[in-house]
């Protein structure tokens, strides 16, 4: 298939892997930011093609995974209300809250709709004027333009029964939080190509300079990732720390400036708590004052809420690249996609879900016979 098979050519992949091995003279730890990249790495065995001196660790680039527990609890509370139609992307329904998930609310009679766009939720608001329509606005900069446009149109059309529960997070502050941690091991980043399609990559240059780390904007196919790794390792071996763009077929230096304009018009930068990581200053988006009427937290009075993660779940350490899923004692045992302890197991982009789906045979081999049946 054109534009796909050429980025999965096994001969080119092996050639790139040999070239990475040839230029590598010392150990390097690289982090891919995006959960989509994590799944590609684990699915296609990209990490197994690399020399043992190169370690790939998995970053907080799954918006479902980093949506704080409190936001899930707020979503559950709002979705449980009698007059509400709660709209969400499908991957949020199984994410566990403190006591239940959105799927449980749906099973108990809650009107929860899976939509493919926030504009679908806005259309529902027009079709159901006596209902409150709430959209769960989750994501990085990638999904922010569409969510901003839905709010903007709601205001322009005077749609009073539409609101959004905002859980937008920003990539650069998360990268800084990882690099400034005393536990940091990351020496270079593969930046998320789709985020940079919207935002460009000029905002990464100060991070590269400040922390002396190379950052390579990278796509999602096997050859994209291998080339991104090659470019990152080459910089490390040459003692450089620059921002480079592997994903040039989709990403421009300044990104999509029209998309950025609608984001800035509707949203402002706020502090945001990340699930399993904690609060990162200036790392999220919230509605500006002139659009605050569409804030579901304010509309339904669920602004104050605290929750505690399962003590068994180490997803925070996984999202920071400190540990990997198989290092969790619950992985594949008491934590599975059917009974997840944390979002990294249930999300379609979660690192734990990737290892469970593509590498779970390793866990099964370690289990006693009576447990593996």
C-alpha positions as CSV (number, residue, x, y, z in Angstrom):
1,X,0.0,0.0,0.0
2,X,1.5,3.3,-1.1
3,X,2.6,5.6,1.7
4,X,2.6,2.8,4.2
5,X,4.5,-0.3,2.9
6,X,7.5,1.8,2.0
7,X,7.8,2.9,5.7
8,X,7.7,-0.8,6.8
9,X,10.3,-2.2,4.4
10,X,12.2,-4.9,6.5
11,X,15.4,-4.6,4.4
12,X,15.6,-0.9,4.9
13,X,14.8,-1.4,8.6
14,X,17.7,-3.8,9.0
15,X,20.0,-1.5,7.1
16,X,19.1,1.4,9.4
17,X,19.6,-0.8,12.4
18,X,23.1,-1.8,11.1
19,X,23.9,1.9,10.6
20,X,22.8,2.8,14.1
21,X,25.0,-0.1,15.4
22,X,27.9,1.2,13.4
23,X,27.9,4.7,14.8
24,X,27.2,3.8,18.4
25,X,30.3,3.8,20.6
26,X,28.7,4.3,24.1
27,X,25.4,3.7,25.9
28,X,22.5,6.1,25.2
29,X,19.0,6.3,26.8
30,X,16.3,7.8,24.5
31,X,12.7,8.5,25.2
32,X,9.9,8.4,22.6
33,X,7.3,10.9,23.8
34,X,4.2,9.5,22.0
35,X,2.3,6.4,23.0
36,X,1.7,5.7,19.3
37,X,5.4,5.5,18.9
38,X,5.6,3.2,21.9
39,X,3.1,0.8,20.3
40,X,5.0,0.8,17.0
41,X,8.3,0.1,18.8
42,X,6.9,-2.9,20.8
43,X,4.7,-4.2,18.0
44,X,7.5,-4.3,15.3
45,X,10.3,-5.1,17.7
46,X,12.3,-2.0,16.9
47,X,14.0,-2.0,20.3
48,X,15.2,-5.6,19.6
49,X,16.9,-4.5,16.4
50,X,19.1,-2.0,18.3
51,X,22.4,-2.6,19.9
52,X,22.1,-3.4,23.7
53,X,23.8,-0.1,24.4
54,X,20.8,1.9,23.3
55,X,17.8,1.8,25.6
56,X,14.4,3.1,24.7
57,X,12.2,4.3,27.6
58,X,8.6,5.3,27.3
59,X,7.3,8.8,27.9
60,X,4.1,10.4,29.0
61,X,2.8,10.8,25.5
62,X,-0.6,9.1,26.0
63,X,-3.3,11.7,26.8
64,X,-5.6,9.0,28.1
65,X,-2.9,7.8,30.4
66,X,-2.1,11.1,32.0
67,X,-5.7,12.3,32.5
68,X,-5.7,12.7,36.3
69,X,-7.8,10.4,38.4
70,X,-9.8,13.3,39.7
71,X,-10.9,14.2,36.1
72,X,-12.2,10.6,35.6
73,X,-14.1,10.9,38.9
74,X,-15.6,14.2,37.7
75,X,-16.5,12.7,34.4
76,X,-18.2,9.8,36.2
77,X,-20.1,12.2,38.4
78,X,-21.3,14.4,35.5
79,X,-22.2,11.4,33.3
80,X,-24.3,9.9,36.1
81,X,-26.6,12.9,36.2
82,X,-30.1,12.3,34.8
83,X,-30.3,15.2,32.3
84,X,-26.8,14.7,30.8
85,X,-25.7,13.2,27.5
86,X,-22.0,12.6,28.1
87,X,-19.8,12.4,24.9
88,X,-16.4,11.0,24.7
89,X,-13.9,9.2,22.5
90,X,-14.1,5.5,23.0
91,X,-10.7,5.0,24.7
92,X,-11.8,7.0,27.8
93,X,-14.7,4.7,28.8
94,X,-12.6,1.9,30.4
95,X,-10.1,4.2,32.2
96,X,-10.5,3.5,35.9
97,X,-11.5,6.2,38.3
98,X,-11.5,5.9,42.1
99,X,-14.5,3.6,42.2
100,X,-15.8,3.1,38.7
101,X,-15.3,4.0,35.0
102,X,-17.5,5.6,32.4
103,X,-18.4,2.2,30.9
104,X,-19.9,1.2,34.3
105,X,-22.0,4.4,34.3
106,X,-23.2,3.5,30.8
107,X,-24.0,-0.1,31.9
108,X,-26.1,1.4,34.8
109,X,-28.2,3.5,32.4
110,X,-26.1,6.6,31.9
111,X,-26.5,8.2,28.5
112,X,-22.9,8.1,27.3
113,X,-22.2,8.4,23.6
114,X,-19.0,7.6,21.7
115,X,-18.3,10.3,19.2
116,X,-15.5,10.9,16.7
117,X,-15.3,14.6,17.0
118,X,-16.3,17.4,19.4
119,X,-18.4,18.8,16.6
120,X,-20.6,15.6,16.8
121,X,-21.3,16.5,20.5
122,X,-22.1,20.1,19.4
123,X,-24.6,18.7,16.8
124,X,-26.2,16.6,19.6
125,X,-26.7,19.7,21.6
126,X,-28.7,21.2,18.8
127,X,-30.8,18.1,18.4
128,X,-31.4,17.7,22.2
129,X,-32.1,21.2,23.5
130,X,-33.6,19.9,26.8
131,X,-30.5,17.9,27.6
132,X,-27.1,19.0,28.8
133,X,-24.4,17.8,26.3
134,X,-20.9,17.4,27.8
135,X,-17.8,16.5,25.7
136,X,-14.8,15.1,27.5
137,X,-12.0,17.2,25.9
138,X,-8.9,15.1,26.4
139,X,-5.6,15.3,24.6
140,X,-2.4,17.0,23.8
141,X,-2.0,20.0,21.4
142,X,-3.1,17.6,18.6
143,X,-6.8,17.6,19.5
144,X,-6.9,21.1,21.0
145,X,-7.9,22.9,17.7
146,X,-11.0,20.8,17.2
147,X,-12.1,21.2,20.8
148,X,-11.4,24.9,20.6
149,X,-13.5,25.2,17.4
150,X,-16.4,23.4,19.0
151,X,-16.5,25.8,21.9
152,X,-16.0,28.8,19.6
153,X,-18.9,27.7,17.4
154,X,-21.1,27.0,20.5
155,X,-20.6,30.6,21.5
156,X,-21.2,32.0,18.0
157,X,-24.4,30.0,17.6
158,X,-25.5,30.6,21.2
159,X,-25.8,26.9,22.2
160,X,-26.5,27.1,25.9
161,X,-26.6,23.3,26.6
162,X,-23.1,22.5,25.4
163,X,-20.0,22.3,27.6
164,X,-16.7,20.5,27.8
165,X,-14.7,18.8,30.6
166,X,-11.2,20.0,29.8
167,X,-8.2,17.8,30.3
168,X,-5.7,19.2,27.8
169,X,-2.0,18.8,28.5
170,X,1.1,20.2,26.7
171,X,4.2,18.3,25.7
172,X,7.2,20.7,26.3
173,X,6.5,21.3,30.0
174,X,6.3,17.5,30.5
175,X,9.7,17.1,28.8
176,X,11.2,19.7,31.1
177,X,9.7,18.0,34.1
178,X,11.4,14.7,33.1
179,X,14.7,16.3,32.4
180,X,14.8,18.3,35.6
181,X,14.0,15.3,37.8
182,X,16.8,13.9,40.0
183,X,15.9,10.5,38.7
184,X,16.2,11.4,35.0
185,X,18.2,9.1,32.7
186,X,16.9,10.5,29.4
187,X,19.7,11.8,27.0
188,X,17.6,12.4,23.9
189,X,14.0,12.6,22.8
190,X,11.9,11.4,19.8
191,X,9.3,14.1,19.8
192,X,5.7,13.4,18.8
193,X,5.2,14.1,15.1
194,X,1.5,14.8,15.3
195,X,1.8,17.4,18.1
196,X,4.5,19.1,16.0
197,X,2.2,19.1,12.9
198,X,0.0,21.5,14.9
199,X,2.6,23.4,17.0
200,X,5.8,23.2,14.9
201,X,9.0,22.6,16.7
202,X,10.5,26.0,17.6
203,X,9.4,25.6,21.2
204,X,11.8,22.6,21.6
205,X,15.0,24.6,20.8
206,X,15.2,26.2,24.3
207,X,14.8,22.8,25.9
208,X,17.5,21.3,23.8
209,X,19.9,24.1,24.7
210,X,19.0,24.3,28.4
211,X,19.4,20.5,29.1
212,X,21.9,19.7,26.3
213,X,19.7,17.0,24.8
214,X,19.0,16.3,21.1
215,X,15.3,16.3,20.2
216,X,14.2,14.7,16.9
217,X,10.7,15.2,15.6
218,X,9.7,11.7,14.6
219,X,6.9,9.9,12.8
220,X,5.1,6.7,13.7
221,X,6.1,4.0,11.2
222,X,9.0,1.6,11.8
223,X,11.4,3.4,9.4
224,X,10.4,6.8,10.8
225,X,11.3,5.7,14.3
226,X,14.5,4.0,13.3
227,X,15.6,7.1,11.3
228,X,14.7,9.3,14.3
229,X,16.8,7.0,16.6
230,X,19.7,7.2,14.1
231,X,19.5,11.0,14.0
232,X,19.3,11.3,17.8
233,X,22.2,8.8,18.3
234,X,24.3,10.6,15.7
235,X,23.9,13.9,17.6
236,X,24.8,12.3,20.9
237,X,27.9,10.6,19.4
238,X,29.0,14.0,17.8
239,X,28.3,15.9,21.1
240,X,25.5,18.0,19.6
241,X,22.1,18.9,21.1
242,X,19.8,20.3,18.4
243,X,16.2,20.0,17.2
244,X,15.9,18.1,14.0
245,X,12.9,17.1,11.9
246,X,12.7,13.5,10.7
247,X,9.0,13.8,10.0
248,X,9.4,16.4,7.2
249,X,6.7,15.0,5.1
250,X,4.1,16.2,7.7
251,X,5.7,18.7,10.0
252,X,6.8,22.3,9.2
253,X,8.9,24.5,11.5
254,X,6.1,26.8,12.5
255,X,3.4,24.1,12.4
256,X,-0.2,25.0,11.6
257,X,-0.6,28.6,12.5
258,X,-4.3,28.7,11.9
259,X,-4.8,25.9,14.3
260,X,-2.6,27.7,16.9
261,X,-4.7,30.8,16.5
262,X,-8.0,29.1,17.5
263,X,-6.3,27.4,20.4
264,X,-5.0,30.7,21.7
265,X,-8.4,32.3,21.1
266,X,-10.3,29.8,23.3
267,X,-7.8,28.4,25.7
268,X,-5.2,29.8,28.1
269,X,-2.2,28.0,29.7
270,X,-2.9,26.7,33.2
271,X,-1.2,24.4,35.7
272,X,-2.3,20.8,35.2
273,X,-2.0,17.6,37.2
274,X,-0.8,14.6,35.3
275,X,-2.0,11.1,36.4
276,X,0.8,9.3,38.1
277,X,3.2,12.2,37.8
278,X,1.7,15.1,39.7
279,X,1.2,18.8,39.0
280,X,3.4,20.3,36.3
281,X,3.3,24.1,36.1
282,X,2.0,25.7,32.9
283,X,1.4,22.3,31.4
284,X,-2.2,22.4,30.5
285,X,-5.0,24.3,28.7
286,X,-8.1,25.8,30.3
287,X,-10.9,27.8,28.9
288,X,-10.4,31.6,28.8
289,X,-12.7,33.7,30.9
290,X,-14.9,34.7,27.9
291,X,-15.6,31.0,27.2
292,X,-15.9,29.9,30.9
293,X,-19.6,29.5,30.5
294,X,-18.8,26.3,28.5
295,X,-16.7,24.8,31.4
296,X,-18.4,21.6,32.6
297,X,-16.6,21.6,35.9
298,X,-18.0,25.0,36.7
299,X,-21.4,24.3,35.3
300,X,-21.9,21.1,37.3
301,X,-20.0,22.2,40.5
302,X,-17.4,19.5,40.5
303,X,-14.4,21.7,40.8
304,X,-13.2,20.3,44.1
305,X,-12.1,16.7,44.0
306,X,-9.2,14.6,45.3
307,X,-8.4,10.9,44.7
308,X,-5.7,8.4,45.4
309,X,-4.1,6.0,42.9
310,X,-3.9,2.3,43.5
311,X,-0.7,1.6,45.5
312,X,-0.1,-1.4,43.3
313,X,0.1,0.7,40.1
314,X,3.5,2.1,39.0
315,X,2.2,3.8,35.9
316,X,3.7,7.1,37.1
317,X,7.2,5.6,37.0
318,X,6.5,4.1,33.6
319,X,5.3,7.4,32.2
320,X,8.5,9.1,33.4
321,X,10.7,6.5,31.8
322,X,12.0,5.3,35.2
323,X,10.5,1.7,34.9
324,X,9.0,-0.5,32.2
325,X,5.8,-2.4,32.4
326,X,7.2,-5.9,33.0
327,X,9.0,-4.5,36.1
328,X,5.5,-4.0,37.7
329,X,4.6,-6.9,40.0
330,X,0.9,-6.5,39.0
331,X,1.6,-6.5,35.2
332,X,-0.3,-9.3,33.5
333,X,-1.4,-10.7,36.9
334,X,-3.7,-8.5,38.9
335,X,-3.6,-5.8,36.1
336,X,-4.9,-6.7,32.7
337,X,-6.8,-4.8,30.0
338,X,-10.0,-6.5,31.4
339,X,-9.2,-5.5,34.9
340,X,-6.8,-2.5,34.7
341,X,-5.3,-0.9,37.8
342,X,-4.1,2.1,35.8
343,X,-4.8,3.9,32.5
344,X,-1.5,2.7,30.9
345,X,-3.0,-0.8,30.7
346,X,-6.4,0.1,29.2
347,X,-5.5,2.9,26.8
348,X,-4.9,2.1,23.2
349,X,-1.7,4.1,23.4
350,X,-0.6,3.0,26.9
351,X,2.8,1.4,27.4
352,X,1.4,-1.4,29.6
353,X,-1.2,-2.2,26.9
354,X,1.5,-2.4,24.3
355,X,3.7,-4.8,26.3
356,X,0.6,-6.9,27.3
357,X,-0.6,-7.2,23.7
358,X,2.7,-7.8,22.0
359,X,5.1,-9.2,24.7
360,X,2.7,-10.9,27.2
361,X,4.2,-14.3,26.3
362,X,7.3,-13.2,28.3
363,X,5.1,-12.8,31.4
364,X,3.2,-16.1,30.8
365,X,6.6,-17.9,30.7
366,X,7.5,-16.5,34.1
367,X,4.2,-17.6,35.7
368,X,3.7,-20.9,37.5
369,X,1.7,-23.4,35.5
370,X,-1.5,-23.0,37.6
371,X,-1.4,-19.2,37.1
372,X,-0.8,-19.2,33.3
373,X,-3.9,-21.2,32.5
